[in-house]
Amino acid sequence: MLDDYIRDLRKFFTLYFVRPVILLCGGLISSFYNVFFARWLEGLTSNGLRRRLEREIRQEQSWLFEKYEARIVPKTKSHGQVLDYASVQVHVGNLILNFIRGLGECYVNVAPAHASHDWYRFGEAIELASDKKMGSAARFDRMSEFRSSFETHFGRLNMFFSQEKYGQPRRDRSVGLVRL
Protein backbone atom coordinates (compact mmCIF):
# COMPACT_ATOMS: atom_id res chain seq x y z
CA MET A 1 0.00 0.00 0.00
CA LEU A 2 2.81 2.36 0.81
CA ASP A 3 4.56 1.25 -2.40
CA ASP A 4 1.51 2.23 -4.46
CA TYR A 5 1.40 5.64 -2.79
CA ILE A 6 5.11 6.26 -3.45
CA ARG A 7 4.77 5.10 -7.09
CA ASP A 8 1.82 7.48 -7.64
CA LEU A 9 3.71 10.32 -5.96
CA ARG A 10 6.76 9.68 -8.17
CA LYS A 11 4.56 9.62 -11.31
CA PHE A 12 2.88 12.90 -10.25
CA PHE A 13 6.23 14.55 -9.55
CA THR A 14 7.64 13.38 -12.90
CA LEU A 15 4.64 14.50 -14.96
CA TYR A 16 4.11 17.89 -13.36
CA PHE A 17 7.60 19.04 -12.40
CA VAL A 18 10.34 17.18 -14.29
CA ARG A 19 8.66 16.88 -17.72
CA PRO A 20 8.05 20.64 -18.20
CA VAL A 21 11.65 21.39 -17.26
CA ILE A 22 12.94 18.86 -19.80
CA LEU A 23 10.63 20.22 -22.52
CA LEU A 24 11.76 23.79 -21.79
CA CYS A 25 15.45 22.77 -21.97
CA GLY A 26 14.81 20.93 -25.24
CA GLY A 27 13.12 24.00 -26.73
CA LEU A 28 15.98 26.26 -25.67
CA ILE A 29 18.62 23.91 -27.11
CA SER A 30 16.68 23.59 -30.38
CA SER A 31 16.35 27.36 -30.70
CA PHE A 32 20.03 27.86 -29.89
CA TYR A 33 20.98 25.30 -32.57
CA ASN A 34 18.72 26.90 -35.21
CA VAL A 35 20.11 30.38 -34.56
CA PHE A 36 23.81 29.57 -34.33
CA PHE A 37 24.54 26.31 -36.20
CA ALA A 38 21.77 25.47 -38.70
CA ARG A 39 23.17 27.64 -41.50
CA TRP A 40 26.58 25.94 -41.44
CA LEU A 41 25.31 22.40 -40.97
CA GLU A 42 22.58 22.68 -43.61
CA GLY A 43 24.80 21.02 -46.21
CA LEU A 44 24.67 17.82 -44.18
CA THR A 45 20.88 17.68 -44.07
CA SER A 46 18.70 16.09 -46.74
CA ASN A 47 17.50 19.48 -48.05
CA GLY A 48 21.05 20.80 -48.22
CA LEU A 49 22.28 17.69 -50.01
CA ARG A 50 19.37 17.91 -52.46
CA ARG A 51 20.05 21.59 -53.21
CA ARG A 52 23.73 20.86 -53.77
CA LEU A 53 22.92 17.98 -56.15
CA GLU A 54 20.42 20.21 -57.96
CA ARG A 55 23.08 22.91 -58.45
CA GLU A 56 25.58 20.36 -59.75
CA ILE A 57 23.04 18.94 -62.22
CA ARG A 58 22.25 22.44 -63.49
CA GLN A 59 25.98 23.06 -64.01
CA GLU A 60 27.30 19.68 -65.19
CA GLN A 61 24.23 18.64 -67.18
CA SER A 62 23.35 22.11 -68.47
CA TRP A 63 22.96 20.66 -71.97
CA LEU A 64 19.76 18.94 -70.74
CA PHE A 65 18.17 22.29 -69.93
CA GLU A 66 19.44 24.06 -73.04
CA LYS A 67 18.94 21.42 -75.73
CA TYR A 68 15.99 19.40 -74.38
CA GLU A 69 14.21 22.12 -72.35
CA ALA A 70 14.36 20.03 -69.19
CA ARG A 71 13.02 21.32 -65.89
CA ILE A 72 13.60 20.21 -62.34
CA VAL A 73 10.52 18.75 -60.66
CA PRO A 74 9.93 20.36 -57.24
CA LYS A 75 10.17 18.02 -54.30
CA THR A 76 6.65 17.02 -53.25
CA LYS A 77 7.08 14.65 -50.32
CA SER A 78 9.63 14.66 -47.61
CA HIS A 79 11.35 11.32 -47.23
CA GLY A 80 13.71 10.59 -44.40
CA GLN A 81 17.36 11.00 -45.26
CA VAL A 82 19.30 7.78 -45.56
CA LEU A 83 22.99 8.37 -44.92
CA ASP A 84 24.17 10.96 -47.47
CA TYR A 85 21.80 10.07 -50.34
CA ALA A 86 20.09 12.83 -52.30
CA SER A 87 17.86 12.68 -55.36
CA VAL A 88 16.63 15.22 -57.90
CA GLN A 89 13.98 14.60 -60.52
CA VAL A 90 14.23 16.24 -63.95
CA HIS A 91 11.34 16.26 -66.45
CA VAL A 92 12.41 15.88 -70.11
CA GLY A 93 9.78 15.25 -72.78
CA ASN A 94 7.87 12.07 -71.84
CA LEU A 95 10.51 11.11 -69.28
CA ILE A 96 11.27 11.82 -65.66
CA LEU A 97 14.95 11.34 -64.85
CA ASN A 98 15.83 10.74 -61.21
CA PHE A 99 19.46 11.55 -60.44
CA ILE A 100 20.52 9.79 -57.24
CA ARG A 101 23.82 10.26 -55.42
CA GLY A 102 25.13 8.86 -52.17
CA LEU A 103 27.91 6.81 -50.62
CA GLY A 104 30.18 7.52 -53.55
CA GLU A 105 27.80 6.26 -56.22
CA CYS A 106 25.74 8.22 -58.69
CA TYR A 107 23.13 6.81 -61.05
CA VAL A 108 20.02 7.70 -63.03
CA ASN A 109 16.56 6.14 -62.98
CA VAL A 110 13.92 6.75 -65.66
CA ALA A 111 10.11 6.76 -65.46
CA PRO A 112 7.36 7.78 -67.87
CA ALA A 113 5.95 11.22 -67.07
CA HIS A 114 2.40 9.83 -66.93
CA ALA A 115 3.36 6.87 -64.67
CA SER A 116 5.77 8.45 -62.25
CA HIS A 117 6.13 5.38 -60.04
CA ASP A 118 7.27 3.00 -62.82
CA TRP A 119 11.02 3.48 -62.28
CA TYR A 120 13.69 1.72 -64.33
CA ARG A 121 17.46 1.97 -64.13
CA PHE A 122 18.73 3.98 -67.09
CA GLY A 123 20.36 0.94 -68.73
CA GLU A 124 17.19 -1.15 -68.28
CA ALA A 125 15.11 1.61 -69.86
CA ILE A 126 17.41 1.66 -72.90
CA GLU A 127 17.06 -2.12 -73.22
CA LEU A 128 13.26 -1.90 -72.96
CA ALA A 129 13.06 0.84 -75.58
CA SER A 130 15.34 -0.97 -78.03
CA ASP A 131 13.77 -4.44 -77.57
CA LYS A 132 17.12 -6.19 -77.37
CA LYS A 133 19.66 -7.12 -74.74
CA MET A 134 22.59 -4.74 -74.80
CA GLY A 135 24.57 -6.25 -71.93
CA SER A 136 26.57 -3.32 -70.62
CA ALA A 137 23.62 -0.91 -70.79
CA ALA A 138 21.93 -2.64 -67.86
CA ARG A 139 24.98 -1.84 -65.74
CA PHE A 140 25.13 1.86 -66.64
CA ASP A 141 26.20 3.63 -63.46
CA ARG A 142 28.77 6.21 -64.54
CA MET A 143 27.67 9.79 -65.01
CA SER A 144 30.53 10.36 -67.45
CA GLU A 145 28.70 8.11 -69.94
CA PHE A 146 25.27 9.62 -69.32
CA ARG A 147 25.33 12.37 -71.94
CA SER A 148 26.40 10.18 -74.86
CA SER A 149 23.96 7.40 -73.90
CA PHE A 150 21.11 9.83 -73.37
CA GLU A 151 21.62 11.69 -76.64
CA THR A 152 21.98 8.42 -78.56
CA HIS A 153 18.79 6.90 -77.15
CA PHE A 154 16.62 9.94 -76.32
CA GLY A 155 14.32 9.63 -79.34
CA ARG A 156 13.73 5.95 -78.70
CA LEU A 157 13.22 6.46 -74.94
CA ASN A 158 10.90 9.43 -75.44
CA MET A 159 8.75 7.47 -77.90
CA PHE A 160 8.73 4.26 -75.81
CA PHE A 161 7.69 6.07 -72.62
CA SER A 162 4.96 8.13 -74.31
CA GLN A 163 1.46 7.51 -73.01
CA GLU A 164 0.30 6.03 -76.33
CA LYS A 165 3.11 3.46 -76.59
CA TYR A 166 3.79 2.71 -72.90
CA GLY A 167 0.13 2.60 -71.90
CA GLN A 168 -1.10 2.26 -68.35
CA PRO A 169 1.30 2.14 -65.39
CA ARG A 170 2.90 -1.29 -65.18
CA ARG A 171 4.18 -1.36 -61.64
CA ASP A 172 1.55 -1.38 -58.95
CA ARG A 173 2.26 0.53 -55.77
CA SER A 174 0.11 -1.67 -53.57
CA VAL A 175 1.50 -4.71 -51.88
CA GLY A 176 -0.51 -7.89 -52.00
CA LEU A 177 -0.31 -10.42 -49.22
CA VAL A 178 0.35 -14.00 -50.18
CA ARG A 179 -1.24 -16.71 -48.06
CA LEU A 180 1.09 -19.53 -47.18
Secondary structure, DSSP 4 states (H G I P E B T S, - for coil): -HHHHHHHHHHHHIIIIIHHHHHHHHHHHHHHHHHHTHHHHGGGSHHHHHHHHHHHHHHHTHHHHHHS--EEEPP-SPPPP-TT-EEEEEEETTEEEEEEEETTEEEEEEEETTSTT--EEHHHHHHHHHTS--SGGGG---GGGHHHHHHHHHHHHHHHTSHHHH-S--S-SS------
